[in-house]
Amino acid sequence: MDGEILENRQITPVTWIMKVHAPDAAPHMKAGQFVNLETSKDLVPLLRRPMSIHRVVEHQGIASGFCVLYDVIGPGTRNLANMRKGQKIGFIGPLGNTLHVPPGARRSVLIAGGVGIGPIKIVAETLQAMGLRDITLVYGARDSDHSVPVKEAAPDGCRVLVCTDDGSVGRKGFVTEIVAELIEGGRLTPGDYVFTCGPVAMFKAVRDLLAPHGIEAEAATEEYMGCGFGVCFGCPLKQRQEDGSIAYKLCCVDGSLFPLETLVLEGDPE
């Protein structure tokens, strides 16, 4: 499927937002899902790049397109950054599953690290549409060059707490320090909906912080997805089952959202 690029703008020294007109696909896109973008018509890069849906674009109340947020890291994303308004871009999507918000949840904490900020805006918008008004975003980035502006990261009405490794934006430190303060202050308790997206090290730290308090979370995993629909088997991860056994799952078709506490992450004992 092809879409037309409506906008491709730089919002930090390394981060861009691309808006794509895709009226056939957009009405089916939901929070937590992703698209696989074609970055070149050449053989290199060969594989598409999976990108979380940042938000769905509406025209006169009808979903007409989508946005993705991406950091320029390698040849694929450099190609994306060089694309211009009016250019066609091939994509597959929407792919993956969507949010599983506990019945009765009245509060939500969204935890993002680095480019894991990508899906947060549509997640927050979806929660707001469900009636949740108490939404806190805890967002950590490396430094000011990698810190996405608040207005791009989350919709109005969200409480946004930002930290960076070097203290150049927000407070100096890690997201887990802020999450610990929310728990201690009674602002994060069992039954709240927790959504997290970021690197594996952050997943482990967040999981180990939440588990003693009986707080569950939903994780948007970021394994490398070559095809996006379960053919290439390039995105396996390990998940602990109810009987204690460990099974391999595919990030693209079984996720990419999984209960954080069920994931067997790198370095975990099996």
PENOR-V726838 format. One record per residue. N is the residue number from 0. RES is the residue in one small letter. PSI is psi in whole degrees, -180 to 180 (none if undefined). OMEGA is omega in whole degrees, 0 to 359 (* if undefined). NEAR is the number of other C-alpha atoms within 10 Angstrom. Layout:
# PENOR-V726838
n=N res=RES psi=PSI omega=OMEGA near=NEAR
n=N res=RES psi=PSI omega=OMEGA near=NEAR
This chain:
# PENOR-V726838
n=0 res=m psi=141 omega=178 near=12
n=1 res=d psi=145 omega=172 near=16
n=2 res=g psi=165 omega=179 near=20
n=3 res=e psi=130 omega=180 near=17
n=4 res=i psi=121 omega=178 near=21
n=5 res=l psi=-26 omega=184 near=18
n=6 res=e psi=143 omega=175 near=17
n=7 res=n psi=95 omega=190 near=20
n=8 res=r psi=149 omega=180 near=16
n=9 res=q psi=129 omega=182 near=15
n=10 res=i psi=-15 omega=170 near=16
n=11 res=t psi=174 omega=178 near=15
n=12 res=p psi=-21 omega=182 near=13
n=13 res=v psi=-7 omega=189 near=15
n=14 res=t psi=139 omega=180 near=20
n=15 res=w psi=156 omega=170 near=19
n=16 res=i psi=128 omega=178 near=21
n=17 res=m psi=131 omega=177 near=21
n=18 res=k psi=128 omega=185 near=22
n=19 res=v psi=131 omega=175 near=27
n=20 res=h psi=117 omega=183 near=23
n=21 res=a psi=72 omega=188 near=20
n=22 res=p psi=-23 omega=179 near=17
n=23 res=d psi=-34 omega=184 near=12
n=24 res=a psi=-35 omega=189 near=19
n=25 res=a psi=-40 omega=181 near=22
n=26 res=p psi=-17 omega=182 near=17
n=27 res=h psi=-1 omega=185 near=13
n=28 res=m psi=135 omega=182 near=21
n=29 res=k psi=163 omega=180 near=20
n=30 res=a psi=136 omega=180 near=23
n=31 res=g psi=-15 omega=180 near=30
n=32 res=q psi=172 omega=181 near=26
n=33 res=f psi=169 omega=174 near=25
n=34 res=v psi=153 omega=174 near=21
n=35 res=n psi=115 omega=186 near=23
n=36 res=l psi=138 omega=174 near=22
n=37 res=e psi=119 omega=185 near=22
n=38 res=t psi=-12 omega=182 near=24
n=39 res=s psi=150 omega=173 near=18
n=40 res=k psi=-7 omega=179 near=10
n=41 res=d psi=176 omega=180 near=8
n=42 res=l psi=-21 omega=180 near=7
n=43 res=v psi=123 omega=354 near=10
n=44 res=p psi=139 omega=184 near=16
n=45 res=l psi=-45 omega=187 near=13
n=46 res=l psi=150 omega=174 near=16
n=47 res=r psi=165 omega=180 near=20
n=48 res=r psi=122 omega=178 near=20
n=49 res=p psi=132 omega=180 near=24
n=50 res=m psi=129 omega=174 near=19
n=51 res=s psi=143 omega=174 near=28
n=52 res=i psi=120 omega=183 near=27
n=53 res=h psi=-42 omega=174 near=28
n=54 res=r psi=160 omega=175 near=26
n=55 res=v psi=133 omega=181 near=24
n=56 res=v psi=135 omega=178 near=19
n=57 res=e psi=147 omega=174 near=15
n=58 res=h psi=117 omega=183 near=9
n=59 res=q psi=41 omega=176 near=6
n=60 res=g psi=3 omega=182 near=7
n=61 res=i psi=132 omega=179 near=12
n=62 res=a psi=125 omega=185 near=19
n=63 res=s psi=-9 omega=182 near=18
n=64 res=g psi=-172 omega=181 near=24
n=65 res=f psi=163 omega=175 near=25
n=66 res=c psi=146 omega=169 near=25
n=67 res=v psi=149 omega=177 near=22
n=68 res=l psi=130 omega=185 near=26
n=69 res=y psi=150 omega=171 near=22
n=70 res=d psi=142 omega=176 near=20
n=71 res=v psi=112 omega=186 near=15
n=72 res=i psi=-48 omega=184 near=10
n=73 res=g psi=-165 omega=185 near=9
n=74 res=p psi=-35 omega=180 near=13
n=75 res=g psi=-49 omega=181 near=19
n=76 res=t psi=-27 omega=173 near=18
n=77 res=r psi=-39 omega=176 near=13
n=78 res=n psi=-42 omega=179 near=14
n=79 res=l psi=-44 omega=182 near=22
n=80 res=a psi=-24 omega=180 near=21
n=81 res=n psi=-6 omega=180 near=9
n=82 res=m psi=150 omega=187 near=18
n=83 res=r psi=162 omega=177 near=15
n=84 res=k psi=135 omega=180 near=14
n=85 res=g psi=-16 omega=180 near=13
n=86 res=q psi=146 omega=176 near=13
n=87 res=k psi=144 omega=176 near=17
n=88 res=i psi=130 omega=179 near=19
n=89 res=g psi=143 omega=178 near=15
n=90 res=f psi=158 omega=172 near=20
n=91 res=i psi=130 omega=179 near=18
n=92 res=g psi=171 omega=7 near=19
n=93 res=p psi=150 omega=180 near=20
n=94 res=l psi=157 omega=175 near=23
n=95 res=g psi=177 omega=182 near=22
n=96 res=n psi=-175 omega=184 near=20
n=97 res=t psi=-174 omega=190 near=18
n=98 res=l psi=147 omega=173 near=19
n=99 res=h psi=87 omega=183 near=14
n=100 res=v psi=127 omega=181 near=18
n=101 res=p psi=137 omega=176 near=11
n=102 res=p psi=134 omega=178 near=9
n=103 res=g psi=-2 omega=179 near=10
n=104 res=a psi=132 omega=181 near=13
n=105 res=r psi=-5 omega=182 near=17
n=106 res=r psi=151 omega=181 near=19
n=107 res=s psi=143 omega=172 near=24
n=108 res=v psi=124 omega=180 near=25
n=109 res=l psi=127 omega=185 near=24
n=110 res=i psi=119 omega=184 near=28
n=111 res=a psi=140 omega=175 near=27
n=112 res=g psi=128 omega=178 near=25
n=113 res=g psi=-135 omega=181 near=20
n=114 res=v psi=-5 omega=173 near=20
n=115 res=g psi=-6 omega=174 near=22
n=116 res=i psi=-16 omega=186 near=28
n=117 res=g psi=-53 omega=185 near=29
n=118 res=p psi=-1 omega=190 near=27
n=119 res=i psi=-40 omega=186 near=28
n=120 res=k psi=-45 omega=180 near=24
n=121 res=i psi=-32 omega=176 near=23
n=122 res=v psi=-48 omega=180 near=24
n=123 res=a psi=-42 omega=179 near=28
n=124 res=e psi=-39 omega=179 near=20
n=125 res=t psi=-42 omega=178 near=17
n=126 res=l psi=-40 omega=177 near=21
n=127 res=q psi=-40 omega=179 near=17
n=128 res=a psi=-25 omega=178 near=10
n=129 res=m psi=-6 omega=177 near=11
n=130 res=g psi=-2 omega=178 near=12
n=131 res=l psi=129 omega=181 near=17
n=132 res=r psi=-18 omega=181 near=16
n=133 res=d psi=88 omega=183 near=15
n=134 res=i psi=125 omega=178 near=21
n=135 res=t psi=130 omega=174 near=22
n=136 res=l psi=125 omega=173 near=27
n=137 res=v psi=115 omega=189 near=24
n=138 res=y psi=124 omega=178 near=30
n=139 res=g psi=139 omega=178 near=32
n=140 res=a psi=168 omega=182 near=27
n=141 res=r psi=-50 omega=184 near=19
n=142 res=d psi=-173 omega=183 near=18
n=143 res=s psi=-31 omega=179 near=18
n=144 res=d psi=-26 omega=184 near=14
n=145 res=h psi=4 omega=184 near=19
n=146 res=s psi=116 omega=181 near=27
n=147 res=v psi=133 omega=179 near=27
n=148 res=p psi=145 omega=184 near=13
n=149 res=v psi=-40 omega=183 near=16
n=150 res=k psi=-24 omega=177 near=10
n=151 res=e psi=-24 omega=186 near=15
n=152 res=a psi=-34 omega=187 near=22
n=153 res=a psi=154 omega=178 near=24
n=154 res=p psi=167 omega=175 near=17
n=155 res=d psi=148 omega=178 near=13
n=156 res=g psi=-8 omega=178 near=13
n=157 res=c psi=144 omega=171 near=20
n=158 res=r psi=125 omega=185 near=16
n=159 res=v psi=122 omega=178 near=18
n=160 res=l psi=118 omega=188 near=17
n=161 res=v psi=141 omega=172 near=24
n=162 res=c psi=154 omega=175 near=25
n=163 res=t psi=156 omega=182 near=23
n=164 res=d psi=-36 omega=184 near=17
n=165 res=d psi=0 omega=179 near=15
n=166 res=g psi=10 omega=182 near=16
n=167 res=s psi=-22 omega=173 near=15
n=168 res=v psi=134 omega=181 near=20
n=169 res=g psi=-147 omega=180 near=18
n=170 res=r psi=159 omega=178 near=15
n=171 res=k psi=130 omega=179 near=17
n=172 res=g psi=-161 omega=185 near=17
n=173 res=f psi=159 omega=183 near=22
n=174 res=v psi=-34 omega=182 near=24
n=175 res=t psi=-30 omega=178 near=21
n=176 res=e psi=-40 omega=179 near=14
n=177 res=i psi=-42 omega=179 near=19
n=178 res=v psi=-41 omega=178 near=22
n=179 res=a psi=-39 omega=179 near=16
n=180 res=e psi=-36 omega=177 near=12
n=181 res=l psi=-41 omega=179 near=16
n=182 res=i psi=-47 omega=181 near=16
n=183 res=e psi=-32 omega=181 near=11
n=184 res=g psi=4 omega=180 near=10
n=185 res=g psi=17 omega=180 near=9
n=186 res=r psi=1 omega=176 near=16
n=187 res=l psi=114 omega=185 near=22
n=188 res=t psi=165 omega=176 near=20
n=189 res=p psi=139 omega=183 near=15
n=190 res=g psi=-19 omega=173 near=18
n=191 res=d psi=151 omega=178 near=21
n=192 res=y psi=121 omega=180 near=26
n=193 res=v psi=126 omega=178 near=26
n=194 res=f psi=134 omega=181 near=26
n=195 res=t psi=144 omega=178 near=28
n=196 res=c psi=129 omega=181 near=26
n=197 res=g psi=-163 omega=183 near=21
n=198 res=p psi=162 omega=183 near=17
n=199 res=v psi=-41 omega=180 near=15
n=200 res=a psi=-38 omega=178 near=13
n=201 res=m psi=-42 omega=178 near=20
n=202 res=f psi=-47 omega=182 near=25
n=203 res=k psi=-44 omega=181 near=18
n=204 res=a psi=-42 omega=179 near=13
n=205 res=v psi=-45 omega=180 near=21
n=206 res=r psi=-47 omega=183 near=21
n=207 res=d psi=-24 omega=177 near=13
n=208 res=l psi=-40 omega=184 near=17
n=209 res=l psi=-37 omega=189 near=21
n=210 res=a psi=-46 omega=181 near=14
n=211 res=p psi=-19 omega=181 near=8
n=212 res=h psi=3 omega=180 near=12
n=213 res=g psi=25 omega=180 near=11
n=214 res=i psi=125 omega=180 near=18
n=215 res=e psi=160 omega=181 near=20
n=216 res=a psi=157 omega=175 near=28
n=217 res=e psi=128 omega=185 near=21
n=218 res=a psi=131 omega=172 near=25
n=219 res=a psi=102 omega=185 near=28
n=220 res=t psi=157 omega=187 near=24
n=221 res=e psi=42 omega=174 near=20
n=222 res=e psi=157 omega=181 near=17
n=223 res=y psi=113 omega=184 near=15
n=224 res=m psi=107 omega=183 near=24
n=225 res=g psi=-49 omega=183 near=19
n=226 res=c psi=-38 omega=179 near=18
n=227 res=g psi=-6 omega=182 near=27
n=228 res=f psi=28 omega=167 near=18
n=229 res=g psi=13 omega=182 near=17
n=230 res=v psi=-42 omega=187 near=11
n=231 res=c psi=-17 omega=181 near=11
n=232 res=f psi=37 omega=182 near=16
n=233 res=g psi=1 omega=186 near=16
n=234 res=c psi=48 omega=180 near=21
n=235 res=p psi=148 omega=170 near=17
n=236 res=l psi=166 omega=183 near=17
n=237 res=k psi=137 omega=179 near=17
n=238 res=q psi=133 omega=178 near=21
n=239 res=r psi=131 omega=182 near=15
n=240 res=q psi=172 omega=184 near=11
n=241 res=e psi=-31 omega=180 near=8
n=242 res=d psi=4 omega=179 near=6
n=243 res=g psi=-11 omega=178 near=10
n=244 res=s psi=164 omega=180 near=9
n=245 res=i psi=131 omega=181 near=15
n=246 res=a psi=148 omega=174 near=13
n=247 res=y psi=135 omega=176 near=13
n=248 res=k psi=158 omega=175 near=18
n=249 res=l psi=128 omega=182 near=22
n=250 res=c psi=-39 omega=188 near=27
n=251 res=c psi=-46 omega=186 near=29
n=252 res=v psi=-27 omega=176 near=17
n=253 res=d psi=-14 omega=180 near=16
n=254 res=g psi=-141 omega=14 near=20
n=255 res=s psi=5 omega=178 near=26
n=256 res=l psi=128 omega=178 near=24
n=257 res=f psi=152 omega=170 near=20
n=258 res=p psi=124 omega=186 near=16
n=259 res=l psi=-38 omega=185 near=23
n=260 res=e psi=-14 omega=180 near=21
n=261 res=t psi=-11 omega=185 near=19
n=262 res=l psi=138 omega=172 near=22
n=263 res=v psi=105 omega=187 near=18
n=264 res=l psi=163 omega=181 near=17
n=265 res=e psi=126 omega=180 near=11
n=266 res=g psi=-11 omega=178 near=8
n=267 res=d psi=144 omega=173 near=8
n=268 res=p psi=145 omega=180 near=6
n=269 res=e psi=none omega=* near=10
